[in-house]
Amino acid sequence: MKIGFIGLGKMGYHMVEHLLGKGHRVVVYNRSPQKTEKISRESGAIPAKSYEDLINKLKAPRILWLMVPHSSVEEIIGLLSGLLEPGDLLIDGGNSNYRETRRRAIELGSKGIHFMDAGVSGGLAAAKTGYCIMAGGPEDQFRRVEPMIRDMCVKNGYGHFGPAGAGHYVKMIHNAIEYGMMQAIGEGLDLIKNGPFPDTDLLKLSDVWNHGSIIRSFLMEMTHLGLKHHPDLSDIDGFVPNSGEGRWAVEDAKEYGVDVPVIEESLRIRLASDKVKTFATKAVAVMRDEFGGHGVLQK
Ligand SMILES: NC(=O)c1ccc[n+]([C@@H]2O[C@H](COP(=O)([O-])OP(=O)(O)OC[C@H]3O[C@@H](n4cnc5c(N)ncnc54)[C@H](OP(=O)(O)O)[C@@H]3O)[C@@H](O)[C@H]2O)c1
């Protein structure tokens, strides 16, 4: 298949590599041209210098994938919408709010442009192993791009979950679950560190927990790596940013009358972490950095 790809950041760059590795032809555009040049030179992507150049290098009906922060999606759609033609398909692979996605699908749909959402999970590690993708949008458009989605994902690691917004909705819930799981791991370690056995080797424990225990998991692996890279987490500040999804999930829970105390409390702790820093928030900060490359504030 031939596809246009916008956004060669921590996620997009390697997703394009996956597509190229599976024989797809990918025309790439990135705001800063160095990444466009690098992936074209090293991996065989077709470089585009501008949105116009990108559109011209694809034959209608086109398929375009956006992999940018949710705060930039509106601006980019604005720039693209005058260039796209009826029948073209635009896919938002970032972590956008599903309500915005529903609105965008209606607005673009009125011009005959198809719009799909694709929540992507797997973080930086997925660059090697493949991604997990949760799609929303018209079923026929999903079928149109399914071979490409399949090629970016681990085996059985993708699905279509309903009309526009459904993919971003389940990705939002996925991230909200992640908030709670990470907070629980952090709190457990905090209680060991500040309990009756403060000299417990947490690096060793997180490794042992990853071998056969019930709480062995990808997040526990990230905890282990975080402790390895930041012994005793002593250089970590403990501030945990929130990118929106946990907050949106809590807002939705209130609107729909669903009780989500674990997620809500995890969000509250994150929001307060600019002032209240604990061993638990430090652990959450390093986990996020290990799986998503989100960075950590050093003390
Ligand atoms: N990191 C993760 O673990 C992860 C996991 C799942 C989903 N996501 C989601 O995937 C999306 C991308 O994340 P990422 O981690 O790859 O982000 P990133 O590393 O910060 O990369 C962002 C990309 O978007 C481009 N961009 C930003 N603002 C732009 C604008 N106004 N116009 C044009 N291009 C713009 C950047 O271009 P420049 O190179 O010029 O800055 C860069 O290519 C986000 O929605 C994120 O929430 C991230």
The ligand as a Gaussian input file, in Angstrom:
#p B3LYP/6-31G(d) Opt

LIG

0 1
 N        5.438000       8.415000      23.373000
 C        4.561000       7.451000      23.617000
 O        4.838000       6.495000      24.361000
 C        3.208000       7.434000      22.960000
 C        2.480000       6.237000      22.984000
 C        1.247000       6.185000      22.341000
 C        0.731000       7.308000      21.731000
 N        1.444000       8.467000      21.749000
 C        0.836000       9.612000      21.058000
 O        1.380000       9.674000      19.747000
 C        1.484000      11.037000      19.326000
 C        2.932000      11.327000      19.000000
 O        3.694000      11.070000      20.162000
 P        5.293000      11.056000      20.154000
 O        5.702000      10.501000      21.469000
 O        5.798000      10.466000      18.894000
 O        5.570000      12.643000      20.162000
 P        6.924000      13.415000      19.831000
 O        8.091000      12.525000      19.949000
 O        6.870000      14.656000      20.665000
 O        6.754000      13.811000      18.297000
 C        5.765000      14.695000      17.885000
 C        5.786000      14.802000      16.383000
 O        4.755000      15.713000      15.977000
 C        5.345000      16.775000      15.225000
 N        4.596000      18.004000      15.509000
 C        4.316000      18.535000      16.709000
 N        3.600000      19.659000      16.582000
 C        3.448000      19.861000      15.257000
 C        2.820000      20.869000      14.483000
 N        2.168000      21.891000      15.058000
 N        2.865000      20.766000      13.136000
 C        3.516000      19.736000      12.544000
 N        4.130000      18.736000      13.224000
 C        4.087000      18.821000      14.568000
 C        6.776000      16.850000      15.691000
 O        7.564000      17.493000      14.707000
 P        9.061000      18.019000      15.063000
 O        9.972000      16.836000      14.875000
 O        9.296000      19.095000      14.080000
 O        9.017000      18.510000      16.478000
 C        7.096000      15.360000      15.846000
 O        7.348000      14.742000      14.612000
 C        0.920000      11.874000      20.476000
 O       -0.434000      12.125000      20.264000
 C        1.104000      10.967000      21.681000
 O        0.193000      11.265000      22.721000
 C        2.676000       8.551000      22.326000

